[in-house]
Amino acid sequence: MNESELKDRFKKFAIDLYTLTKSFPRESVYYNVENQLTRCSSSAASNYRAACRGKSLSDFIAKLAIVEEEIDESVFWLEYANGIDKKRETLTRPLIKEGNELTAIIVASLLTSKQRNIKLKSRY
């Protein structure tokens, strides 16, 4: 998967989570869930874009670490929403799967980048 495809996946994930939140009941518990899902999923998408424009390998790694946290947080809020009410599980299940896949991709990229950074630093 190339950078552009991954950017698109992150953006689609954020949009899909926003769309999901529109199905939430207008109850106080869901206001926080809606806010958190919208914020962390869009943050993951925007920080991935920023990572791709990183000024150095260290900058790239730092931004990817933020992406990892935000995408994992998105999965948490989806699971939390399921814990409140299982009615939307058919909608959240594929989103949780996608969030976990995106997390795995970022973790693998982080490991590779950190190893590369160690090798670069050991040369000097």
DSSP file with accessible surface (Angstrom, degrees, kcal/mol):
  #  RESIDUE AA STRUCTURE BP1 BP2  ACC     N-H-->O    O-->H-N    N-H-->O    O-->H-N    TCO  KAPPA ALPHA  PHI   PSI    X-CA   Y-CA   Z-CA
    1    1 A M              0   0  132      0, 0.0     2,-0.1     0, 0.0     0, 0.0   0.000 360.0 360.0 360.0 131.6    0.0    0.0    0.0
    2    2 A N     >  -     0   0   88      1,-0.1     4,-2.2     4,-0.0     5,-0.2  -0.369 360.0 -99.1 -92.0 173.9    1.4    3.4   -1.0
    3    3 A E  H  > S+     0   0   97      1,-0.2     4,-2.6     2,-0.2     5,-0.2   0.884 120.5  51.3 -58.0 -44.1    1.3    6.7    0.9
    4    4 A S  H  > S+     0   0   69      1,-0.2     4,-2.2     2,-0.2    -1,-0.2   0.909 109.8  49.2 -63.6 -43.0   -1.6    8.1   -1.1
    5    5 A E  H  > S+     0   0   94      2,-0.2     4,-2.1     1,-0.2    -1,-0.2   0.895 111.8  49.2 -63.6 -38.9   -3.7    5.0   -0.5
    6    6 A L  H  X S+     0   0   12     -4,-2.2     4,-2.5     2,-0.2     5,-0.2   0.906 108.3  53.0 -69.8 -38.8   -3.0    5.1    3.2
    7    7 A K  H  X S+     0   0   41     -4,-2.6     4,-2.4     1,-0.2    -1,-0.2   0.925 110.0  49.4 -57.8 -44.3   -3.9    8.8    3.3
    8    8 A D  H  X S+     0   0   83     -4,-2.2     4,-2.8     1,-0.2    -2,-0.2   0.886 109.0  52.0 -63.5 -38.9   -7.2    7.9    1.7
    9    9 A R  H  X S+     0   0   53     -4,-2.1     4,-2.5     2,-0.2    -1,-0.2   0.913 110.8  47.5 -64.0 -43.4   -7.9    5.1    4.1
   10   10 A F  H  X S+     0   0    1     -4,-2.5     4,-2.3     2,-0.2    35,-0.2   0.925 113.8  47.3 -63.4 -43.4   -7.3    7.4    7.1
   11   11 A K  H  X S+     0   0  110     -4,-2.4     4,-2.5    -5,-0.2    -2,-0.2   0.935 112.8  48.6 -64.7 -44.3   -9.5   10.1    5.6
   12   12 A K  H  X S+     0   0  120     -4,-2.8     4,-3.2     1,-0.2     5,-0.2   0.912 109.6  53.4 -62.0 -41.0  -12.3    7.6    4.8
   13   13 A F  H  X S+     0   0    3     -4,-2.5     4,-2.3     2,-0.2    -1,-0.2   0.941 110.0  47.6 -59.0 -46.5  -12.0    6.1    8.3
   14   14 A A  H  X S+     0   0   13     -4,-2.3     4,-2.2    27,-0.3    -2,-0.2   0.924 114.2  46.4 -62.5 -42.9  -12.5    9.6    9.8
   15   15 A I  H  X S+     0   0   91     -4,-2.5     4,-2.7     1,-0.2    -2,-0.2   0.915 111.0  52.2 -66.6 -41.9  -15.5   10.4    7.6
   16   16 A D  H  X S+     0   0   50     -4,-3.2     4,-2.4     1,-0.2    -1,-0.2   0.886 109.8  49.3 -62.2 -38.1  -17.0    7.0    8.3
   17   17 A L  H  X S+     0   0    0     -4,-2.3     4,-2.2     2,-0.2    -1,-0.2   0.912 110.2  50.4 -68.5 -39.8  -16.8    7.6   12.0
   18   18 A Y  H  X S+     0   0  113     -4,-2.2     4,-1.0     2,-0.2    -2,-0.2   0.940 110.9  49.5 -59.9 -45.7  -18.3   11.0   11.7
   19   19 A T  H >< S+     0   0   82     -4,-2.7     3,-0.7     1,-0.2     4,-0.4   0.911 108.8  53.3 -60.3 -42.0  -21.2    9.4    9.7
   20   20 A L  H >< S+     0   0   10     -4,-2.4     3,-2.2     1,-0.2     4,-0.3   0.915 102.0  58.7 -58.9 -42.9  -21.6    6.8   12.4
   21   21 A T  H >< S+     0   0    0     -4,-2.2     3,-1.4     1,-0.3    -1,-0.2   0.776  93.4  66.7 -62.7 -23.6  -22.0    9.5   15.0
   22   22 A K  T << S+     0   0  100     -4,-1.0    -1,-0.3    -3,-0.7    -2,-0.2   0.705  95.9  57.3 -70.3 -16.2  -24.9   10.9   13.2
   23   23 A S  T <  S+     0   0   51     -3,-2.2    -1,-0.3    -4,-0.4    -2,-0.2   0.513  84.2 109.2 -88.8  -5.9  -26.8    7.7   14.0
   24   24 A F  S <  S-     0   0    7     -3,-1.4    -3,-0.0    -4,-0.3     0, 0.0  -0.421  77.7-107.5 -70.6 145.6  -26.3    8.2   17.8
   25   25 A P        -     0   0   35      0, 0.0     2,-2.0     0, 0.0     5,-0.1  -0.297  33.5-106.1 -64.8 154.8  -29.3    9.1   19.9
   26   26 A R  S    S+     0   0  130      4,-0.1     2,-0.3     3,-0.0     3,-0.0  -0.534  75.3 131.7 -83.8  71.4  -29.4   12.7   21.2
   27   27 A E    >>  -     0   0  106     -2,-2.0     3,-1.1     1,-0.1     4,-1.0  -0.940  68.5-114.9-123.1 150.8  -28.5   11.6   24.8
   28   28 A S  H >> S+     0   0   99     -2,-0.3     4,-1.0     1,-0.3     3,-0.8   0.846 111.9  58.2 -56.8 -39.6  -25.8   13.2   27.0
   29   29 A V  H 3> S+     0   0   52      1,-0.3     4,-1.2     2,-0.2    -1,-0.3   0.863 105.6  51.6 -61.6 -31.7  -23.6   10.1   27.1
   30   30 A Y  H <> S+     0   0    3     -3,-1.1     4,-3.1     1,-0.2    -1,-0.3   0.724  93.9  71.1 -80.1 -19.8  -23.3   10.1   23.3
   31   31 A Y  H <X S+     0   0  118     -4,-1.0     4,-2.3    -3,-0.8    -1,-0.2   0.937 103.5  42.6 -61.2 -44.1  -22.2   13.8   23.1
   32   32 A N  H  X S+     0   0   78     -4,-1.0     4,-2.9     2,-0.2     5,-0.2   0.925 114.7  49.9 -67.3 -43.2  -18.8   12.9   24.5
   33   33 A V  H  X S+     0   0    0     -4,-1.2     4,-2.9     2,-0.2     5,-0.3   0.936 111.6  49.0 -61.7 -45.1  -18.5    9.8   22.4
   34   34 A E  H  X S+     0   0   27     -4,-3.1     4,-2.3     1,-0.2     5,-0.2   0.937 113.3  46.8 -59.5 -47.7  -19.4   11.7   19.3
   35   35 A N  H  X S+     0   0   73     -4,-2.3     4,-2.6    -5,-0.2    -2,-0.2   0.934 114.4  46.5 -60.4 -48.2  -16.9   14.4   20.1
   36   36 A Q  H  X S+     0   0   44     -4,-2.9     4,-2.9     2,-0.2     5,-0.4   0.915 112.6  49.1 -64.2 -44.3  -14.1   12.0   20.9
   37   37 A L  H  X S+     0   0    0     -4,-2.9     4,-1.8    -5,-0.2     5,-0.3   0.925 114.1  46.0 -62.0 -42.8  -14.7    9.8   17.8
   38   38 A T  H  X S+     0   0   45     -4,-2.3     4,-1.7    -5,-0.3     5,-0.2   0.928 116.6  45.0 -66.0 -43.6  -14.7   12.8   15.5
   39   39 A R  H  X S+     0   0  151     -4,-2.6     4,-2.1    -5,-0.2    -2,-0.2   0.942 116.2  41.5 -68.7 -49.4  -11.6   14.3   17.1
   40   40 A C  H  X S+     0   0    1     -4,-2.9     4,-2.3    -5,-0.2    -1,-0.2   0.903 115.7  48.8 -72.8 -35.6   -9.3   11.3   17.4
   41   41 A S  H  X S+     0   0    1     -4,-1.8     4,-1.9    -5,-0.4   -27,-0.3   0.924 115.2  44.2 -69.5 -40.8  -10.2    9.8   14.0
   42   42 A S  H  X S+     0   0   55     -4,-1.7     4,-2.7    -5,-0.3     5,-0.2   0.868 112.1  54.2 -71.1 -31.6   -9.6   13.2   12.2
   43   43 A S  H  X S+     0   0   26     -4,-2.1     4,-2.7    -5,-0.2     5,-0.2   0.909 106.8  51.0 -66.1 -41.0   -6.5   13.7   14.2
   44   44 A A  H  X S+     0   0    0     -4,-2.3     4,-1.9     2,-0.2    -2,-0.2   0.939 113.0  46.4 -60.0 -45.3   -5.1   10.4   13.1
   45   45 A A  H  X S+     0   0   13     -4,-1.9     4,-1.9   -35,-0.2    -2,-0.2   0.935 115.6  43.7 -64.2 -46.9   -5.8   11.3    9.5
   46   46 A S  H  X S+     0   0   66     -4,-2.7     4,-2.1     1,-0.2    -1,-0.2   0.887 113.6  50.6 -70.4 -35.9   -4.3   14.8    9.7
   47   47 A N  H  X S+     0   0   33     -4,-2.7     4,-2.5    -5,-0.2    -1,-0.2   0.833 106.5  55.5 -72.3 -28.7   -1.2   13.6   11.6
   48   48 A Y  H  X S+     0   0   18     -4,-1.9     4,-2.1    -5,-0.2    -1,-0.2   0.939 108.5  48.4 -65.3 -43.3   -0.6   10.9    9.1
   49   49 A R  H  X S+     0   0  131     -4,-1.9     4,-0.7     1,-0.2    -2,-0.2   0.918 112.2  49.2 -60.1 -42.1   -0.6   13.5    6.4
   50   50 A A  H >< S+     0   0   33     -4,-2.1     3,-0.9     1,-0.2    -1,-0.2   0.896 107.6  54.5 -65.1 -38.9    1.8   15.6    8.5
   51   51 A A  H >< S+     0   0    1     -4,-2.5     3,-2.1     1,-0.3    -1,-0.2   0.899 102.3  57.5 -61.1 -40.0    4.1   12.6    9.1
   52   52 A C  H 3< S+     0   0   28     -4,-2.1    -1,-0.3     1,-0.3    -2,-0.2   0.735 109.2  46.1 -63.7 -21.5    4.3   12.1    5.3
   53   53 A R  T << S+     0   0  205     -3,-0.9    -1,-0.3    -4,-0.7    -2,-0.2   0.160  85.6 150.1-103.6  15.3    5.7   15.6    5.1
   54   54 A G    <   -     0   0   26     -3,-2.1    -3,-0.1     1,-0.1     3,-0.1  -0.120  48.0-138.9 -53.0 144.1    8.1   15.1    8.0
   55   55 A K  S    S+     0   0  188      1,-0.1     2,-0.3     2,-0.0    -1,-0.1   0.674  82.1   3.3 -79.6 -19.1   11.3   17.1    7.9
   56   56 A S  S  > S-     0   0   63      1,-0.1     4,-2.5     0, 0.0     5,-0.2  -0.951  81.4 -97.3-154.8 171.0   13.4   14.3    9.2
   57   57 A L  H  > S+     0   0   37     -2,-0.3     4,-2.6     1,-0.2     5,-0.2   0.909 124.6  52.4 -63.6 -38.4   13.1   10.6   10.1
   58   58 A S  H  > S+     0   0   56      1,-0.2     4,-2.4     2,-0.2    -1,-0.2   0.900 109.7  48.5 -64.0 -40.3   12.9   11.6   13.8
   59   59 A D  H  > S+     0   0   35      2,-0.2     4,-2.4     1,-0.2     5,-0.2   0.919 110.6  51.4 -64.4 -43.7   10.0   14.0   12.9
   60   60 A F  H  X S+     0   0   44     -4,-2.5     4,-2.5     1,-0.2    -2,-0.2   0.935 111.1  48.1 -57.7 -47.0    8.3   11.3   10.9
   61   61 A I  H  X S+     0   0   21     -4,-2.6     4,-2.1     1,-0.2    -2,-0.2   0.918 110.4  51.1 -62.7 -43.7    8.6    8.9   13.8
   62   62 A A  H  X S+     0   0   56     -4,-2.4     4,-1.3     1,-0.2    -1,-0.2   0.919 112.9  45.2 -62.1 -43.0    7.2   11.4   16.3
   63   63 A K  H  X S+     0   0   50     -4,-2.4     4,-2.1     1,-0.2    -1,-0.2   0.890 110.3  53.9 -70.2 -37.3    4.2   12.2   14.2
   64   64 A L  H  X S+     0   0    0     -4,-2.5     4,-2.7     1,-0.2    -1,-0.2   0.864 103.0  58.2 -64.5 -33.2    3.5    8.5   13.5
   65   65 A A  H  X S+     0   0   30     -4,-2.1     4,-2.0     2,-0.2    -1,-0.2   0.891 106.0  49.0 -62.8 -37.8    3.5    7.9   17.3
   66   66 A I  H  X S+     0   0   65     -4,-1.3     4,-2.7     2,-0.2     5,-0.2   0.922 109.4  52.3 -65.4 -43.2    0.7   10.4   17.5
   67   67 A V  H  X S+     0   0    0     -4,-2.1     4,-2.8     1,-0.2     5,-0.3   0.931 107.9  52.1 -58.4 -45.2   -1.2    8.6   14.7
   68   68 A E  H  X S+     0   0   68     -4,-2.7     4,-2.1     1,-0.2     5,-0.2   0.930 111.6  46.1 -58.1 -46.8   -0.8    5.3   16.6
   69   69 A E  H  X S+     0   0  124     -4,-2.0     4,-2.2     1,-0.2    -1,-0.2   0.923 115.0  46.5 -62.0 -44.9   -2.3    6.8   19.7
   70   70 A E  H  X S+     0   0   42     -4,-2.7     4,-2.0     2,-0.2    -2,-0.2   0.888 113.0  47.0 -70.4 -39.4   -5.2    8.6   18.0
   71   71 A I  H  X S+     0   0    0     -4,-2.8     4,-1.8    -5,-0.2    -1,-0.2   0.910 113.4  49.4 -71.3 -36.8   -6.2    5.6   15.8
   72   72 A D  H  X S+     0   0   90     -4,-2.1     4,-2.2    -5,-0.3    -2,-0.2   0.904 109.2  52.7 -66.0 -38.5   -6.1    3.3   18.8
   73   73 A E  H  X S+     0   0   62     -4,-2.2     4,-2.5    -5,-0.2    -1,-0.2   0.892 104.5  56.6 -63.4 -37.0   -8.2    5.8   20.8
   74   74 A S  H  X S+     0   0    0     -4,-2.0     4,-2.0     1,-0.2    -1,-0.2   0.926 106.5  49.3 -59.0 -43.4  -10.7    5.7   17.9
   75   75 A V  H  X S+     0   0    3     -4,-1.8     4,-2.5     1,-0.2     5,-0.2   0.920 108.4  54.0 -63.6 -41.5  -11.0    2.0   18.3
   76   76 A F  H  X S+     0   0   98     -4,-2.2     4,-2.8     1,-0.2    -2,-0.2   0.943 108.4  48.3 -56.8 -48.0  -11.5    2.4   22.1
   77   77 A W  H  X S+     0   0   31     -4,-2.5     4,-2.4     1,-0.2    -1,-0.2   0.854 110.0  52.2 -66.7 -31.7  -14.4    4.9   21.6
   78   78 A L  H  X S+     0   0    0     -4,-2.0     4,-2.0    -5,-0.2    -1,-0.2   0.933 112.1  45.8 -65.0 -44.4  -16.0    2.5   19.1
   79   79 A E  H  X S+     0   0  101     -4,-2.5     4,-1.9     2,-0.2    -2,-0.2   0.891 111.7  52.5 -65.2 -38.5  -15.8   -0.3   21.6
   80   80 A Y  H  X S+     0   0   95     -4,-2.8     4,-1.8    -5,-0.2    -2,-0.2   0.926 106.7  52.3 -61.8 -44.4  -17.1    2.0   24.3
   81   81 A A  H  X S+     0   0    5     -4,-2.4     4,-2.1     1,-0.2    -1,-0.2   0.899 108.9  51.0 -60.1 -39.4  -20.1    2.9   22.2
   82   82 A N  H  < S+     0   0   14     -4,-2.0    -1,-0.2     1,-0.2    -2,-0.2   0.853 106.4  55.3 -64.7 -34.9  -20.8   -0.8   21.8
   83   83 A G  H  < S+     0   0   59     -4,-1.9    -1,-0.2     1,-0.2    -2,-0.2   0.836 108.8  47.5 -67.0 -32.5  -20.6   -1.2   25.5
   84   84 A I  H  < S-     0   0   60     -4,-1.8     2,-0.3     1,-0.3    -2,-0.2   0.912 135.7  -3.9 -71.6 -44.2  -23.2    1.5   26.0
   85   85 A D    ><  -     0   0   36     -4,-2.1     3,-0.7    -5,-0.2    -1,-0.3  -0.898  53.8-157.2-157.1 119.8  -25.6    0.0   23.4
   86   86 A K  G >  S+     0   0  127     -2,-0.3     3,-1.9     1,-0.2     4,-0.3   0.451  71.2 100.2 -80.7   1.8  -25.0   -2.9   21.1
   87   87 A K  G 3  S+     0   0  165      1,-0.3     3,-0.4     2,-0.1    -1,-0.2   0.790  85.1  45.2 -58.7 -31.4  -27.6   -1.7   18.5
   88   88 A R  G X> S+     0   0   31     -3,-0.7     4,-2.5     1,-0.2     3,-1.2   0.261  76.8 111.7 -98.3  11.7  -24.9   -0.3   16.2
   89   89 A E  H <> S+     0   0   64     -3,-1.9     4,-2.7     1,-0.3    -1,-0.2   0.850  74.3  56.9 -57.7 -34.8  -22.5   -3.3   16.4
   90   90 A T  H 34 S+     0   0  101     -3,-0.4    -1,-0.3    -4,-0.3    -2,-0.1   0.826 113.4  42.0 -66.2 -27.2  -23.1   -4.2   12.8
   91   91 A L  H <> S+     0   0   91     -3,-1.2     4,-0.7     2,-0.1    -2,-0.2   0.832 118.5  43.7 -83.2 -37.0  -22.0   -0.7   11.9
   92   92 A T  H  X S+     0   0    0     -4,-2.5     4,-2.9     1,-0.2     5,-0.3   0.800  96.9  73.8 -82.0 -28.6  -19.1   -0.5   14.3
   93   93 A R  H  X S+     0   0  143     -4,-2.7     4,-2.4    -5,-0.3     5,-0.2   0.931 100.7  42.3 -54.5 -50.9  -17.6   -4.0   13.7
   94   94 A P  H  > S+     0   0   77      0, 0.0     4,-2.4     0, 0.0    -1,-0.2   0.861 114.6  52.8 -66.9 -28.7  -16.1   -3.1   10.3
   95   95 A L  H  X S+     0   0   18     -4,-0.7     4,-2.7     2,-0.2    -2,-0.2   0.896 108.8  48.7 -70.9 -39.0  -14.9    0.2   11.6
   96   96 A I  H  X S+     0   0   24     -4,-2.9     4,-2.7     2,-0.2     5,-0.2   0.924 111.4  51.0 -63.8 -42.4  -13.2   -1.5   14.6
   97   97 A K  H  X S+     0   0  127     -4,-2.4     4,-2.3    -5,-0.3    -2,-0.2   0.939 112.1  46.0 -59.8 -47.4  -11.6   -3.9   12.1
   98   98 A E  H  X S+     0   0   44     -4,-2.4     4,-2.8     1,-0.2     5,-0.2   0.918 111.8  51.8 -63.4 -42.5  -10.4   -1.1    9.9
   99   99 A G  H  X S+     0   0    0     -4,-2.7     4,-2.4     1,-0.2    -1,-0.2   0.913 110.7  48.0 -60.3 -41.8   -9.1    0.8   12.9
  100  100 A N  H  X S+     0   0   75     -4,-2.7     4,-2.4     2,-0.2    -1,-0.2   0.890 111.7  50.2 -67.1 -37.7   -7.1   -2.2   14.1
  101  101 A E  H  X S+     0   0   70     -4,-2.3     4,-2.3     2,-0.2    -2,-0.2   0.927 111.3  48.0 -65.4 -43.9   -5.7   -2.7   10.6
  102  102 A L  H  X S+     0   0    0     -4,-2.8     4,-2.4     2,-0.2    -2,-0.2   0.907 110.9  52.0 -62.9 -39.8   -4.6    0.9   10.4
  103  103 A T  H  X S+     0   0   20     -4,-2.4     4,-2.9    -5,-0.2     5,-0.2   0.935 109.2  49.7 -60.6 -45.7   -3.0    0.6   13.9
  104  104 A A  H  X S+     0   0   62     -4,-2.4     4,-2.5     1,-0.2    -2,-0.2   0.901 110.1  50.7 -61.6 -40.7   -1.1   -2.5   12.8
  105  105 A I  H  X S+     0   0   57     -4,-2.3     4,-2.3     2,-0.2    -1,-0.2   0.929 112.9  45.8 -62.2 -45.0    0.2   -0.7    9.7
  106  106 A I  H  X S+     0   0    1     -4,-2.4     4,-2.9     2,-0.2    -2,-0.2   0.913 111.4  51.5 -67.3 -41.2    1.4    2.3   11.7
  107  107 A V  H  X S+     0   0   48     -4,-2.9     4,-2.6     2,-0.2    -2,-0.2   0.938 111.5  47.7 -61.2 -44.6    3.0    0.1   14.4
  108  108 A A  H  X S+     0   0   53     -4,-2.5     4,-2.4     1,-0.2    -1,-0.2   0.918 112.8  48.7 -62.6 -41.8    4.9   -1.8   11.7
  109  109 A S  H  X S+     0   0   41     -4,-2.3     4,-2.7     1,-0.2    -2,-0.2   0.894 110.4  51.5 -64.9 -39.4    5.9    1.4   10.0
  110  110 A L  H  X S+     0   0    5     -4,-2.9     4,-2.9     2,-0.2     5,-0.2   0.925 109.9  49.0 -62.2 -45.7    7.1    2.8   13.4
  111  111 A L  H  X S+     0   0   99     -4,-2.6     4,-2.3     2,-0.2    -2,-0.2   0.935 113.6  46.2 -61.2 -45.8    9.2   -0.3   14.1
  112  112 A T  H  X S+     0   0   66     -4,-2.4     4,-2.4     1,-0.2    -2,-0.2   0.929 114.4  47.8 -61.7 -45.3   10.8   -0.1   10.7
  113  113 A S  H  X S+     0   0    3     -4,-2.7     4,-2.5     1,-0.2    -2,-0.2   0.893 110.9  50.5 -65.4 -40.4   11.4    3.6   11.0
  114  114 A K  H  X S+     0   0  102     -4,-2.9     4,-2.3     2,-0.2    -1,-0.2   0.906 111.0  49.1 -65.3 -40.4   12.9    3.3   14.5
  115  115 A Q  H  X S+     0   0  119     -4,-2.3     4,-2.2    -5,-0.2    -2,-0.2   0.922 112.2  48.6 -63.7 -41.4   15.3    0.5   13.3
  116  116 A R  H  X S+     0   0  134     -4,-2.4     4,-2.4     1,-0.2    -2,-0.2   0.906 110.3  51.7 -63.8 -39.8   16.3    2.6   10.3
  117  117 A N  H  X S+     0   0   26     -4,-2.5     4,-2.4     2,-0.2    -1,-0.2   0.903 108.5  50.9 -65.3 -39.7   16.9    5.6   12.6
  118  118 A I  H  X S+     0   0  116     -4,-2.3     4,-2.0     1,-0.2    -1,-0.2   0.927 110.8  49.0 -63.5 -43.3   19.1    3.5   14.9
  119  119 A K  H  X S+     0   0  135     -4,-2.2     4,-0.9     1,-0.2    -2,-0.2   0.908 111.3  49.6 -63.8 -42.1   21.2    2.3   12.0
  120  120 A L  H >< S+     0   0   60     -4,-2.4     3,-0.6     1,-0.2     4,-0.4   0.915 112.2  47.4 -63.4 -42.7   21.6    5.9   10.7
  121  121 A K  H >< S+     0   0  133     -4,-2.4     3,-0.9     1,-0.2    -1,-0.2   0.824 106.5  57.8 -68.5 -32.1   22.7    7.2   14.1
  122  122 A S  H 3< S+     0   0   93     -4,-2.0    -1,-0.2     1,-0.2    -2,-0.2   0.709  96.9  63.9 -74.0 -16.1   25.1    4.3   14.6
  123  123 A R  T <<        0   0  182     -4,-0.9    -1,-0.2    -3,-0.6    -2,-0.2   0.694 360.0 360.0 -75.3 -21.6   26.9    5.3   11.4
  124  124 A Y    <         0   0  221     -3,-0.9    -3,-0.0    -4,-0.4    -4,-0.0  -0.628 360.0 360.0-108.6 360.0   27.9    8.7   12.9
